[in-house]
Amino acid sequence: MDTRVACYGVVVDDGRILLAHWAGANGAGWTLPGGGMEPGETPQETAVREVLEETGFTVTLDDLLGVTNFWIPVEERQDGGGPGPLQGLRVIYRARITGGVLTAEADGSTDDARWFDLDDVAALERVSLVDEAVALFRRATGR
């Protein structure tokens, strides 16, 4: 079994959430800006780097909102099956923009980044991580 740790930023401003459009081999949908840790990175460094890569914004992390997990059977892995199933951990932070300009990632796992009203998220084609993160955000902030 392989393990993957990925870190994400929940960026909410004026009732809008920043999402990235994931363009995967097995489908597409809106997701949180974030991704896998690189060797030597802390979870915080990963979240900050990934938000910048996928949205063009620099951020400061405010709070750890939570850690979720997922399981992918070997036959559903996007990397061609790998040696076995994949267990993933998602570290989710609340993040605040400190600079930058909204810019879609070039040649990466995402192809767009946009702001959406929090109340409109349920109507989007999205990955389950978005719902988990919105619930964590609402629980932490009361919004």
N, C-alpha and C positions, 0 to 999 in steps of 0.2 A: 504494500500500500504506500502511495505517495502522500505527502502532506504539503499543502500550499498555504502560506500566510499572505493575505492581501489587506491593504489598509485604504480607507476611504475618508473623504471629507463631506460632511453634510453642510452645505453653504445655503443658508436661508437669509434673505434680505427683503424686508418690506412685504412679507407674505408670499414671496416667490422662492422656489428652490432651484438650484443650478444642477442640471443633469447633463450627462454625456450620452451620445447615441452609440451604443455598442454594435459593431458590425461583425458578428461572429460567423464562422463557417456553418453553424447549425441554426442560424436565424439572427435576427436583429431586434433591438429594443433599447429603451432608455434605461440608464443605470446611473449610479453615483460615480463621480470622478474618483478614480482610485485604481489600485492594481497591486501586483505582486512585489514583495520585498526583493531588493538586490543584496548580494553578499555585503555584509558589514553595515547595512543600514539599520537604524532603529525604526520601529513602527511609525513614530512621528515624522521622521525624515521621509519615509516612504509616502505617507499621505500628502505631505507638502509637495514633494516632487511630482507625484501623479496628478494632483489637482492642477499644477502648473502645466504639465505636459498636455493634459486633455482639455483644458479650458483657457489657458493663457493668463490665469490669475495667480498671483502670489497670495498665500494665506498664512494666517496664524491659527494654531489650533487652540480652542478654548477648553473643551471638556472631552473626556472619553465618554461617549454615549453608550457603548456596549460592544460586546464581542458575540458574534453569531457563528454558526458552523453549517457546513453542507457536506453532502456525500454524493459522489458521482460514480456509478458503477462503471466497470472497465469498458463495457460496450458503448457507453454514452460519452466517453472522453473525447474532447476535440483534438487532442494531440495524437490521434491515431490509435488510441487504446492504451498506450503506456504499458508498464509491467503489471498493473493491477488497478484497483479502484483508487479514487482520489478523495481524501479527506481535506476539507478546506476550512480555514479560520478567517473570519472577516473582522478586522478591528476598525470600529467606526467612531470617528471624531466629529465633534461640532467644530466648524471652521469659519473664520471671518476673513474677508478679502482685505488685503493691505495694499494691493497695487495690480497693475497689469491691465490688459484689454481682452475682452472675450474673443477667443480665437480657437477655431477647431483644430484638433490634432492632425498633423500631416503624416501619412504612412504609419499609422499606429492601429491600435485595436478599436479606436473610436473614430467617427467621421464627422461629428457635429457636437456642438455644445450650445445649450439654450436655457433660458429662464422659463419656469412654468409656475403658475399660481398653485400653491399647495392644495387648494381645493379641487384643482383640475387633474391632479396626478392619477387618480383612480381611473380616468378615461384613457390614459396613455397605454401604448404597447410598451411594457416595461418588464424588467426582471424582478424577481421576488425580493431582492435586496432593497429595492426602493421602498417597498411597503414596510419592511422591517425597520429601515432607517427612519422613515417618517414617523412610525409609531414610537421609536426610541426618542426622537426629537420632541414629539408632542408630550411624551411622558416627562422629559427633562425640563421642558419650558412651559408647559401648560397651555401651549398654543395649538 
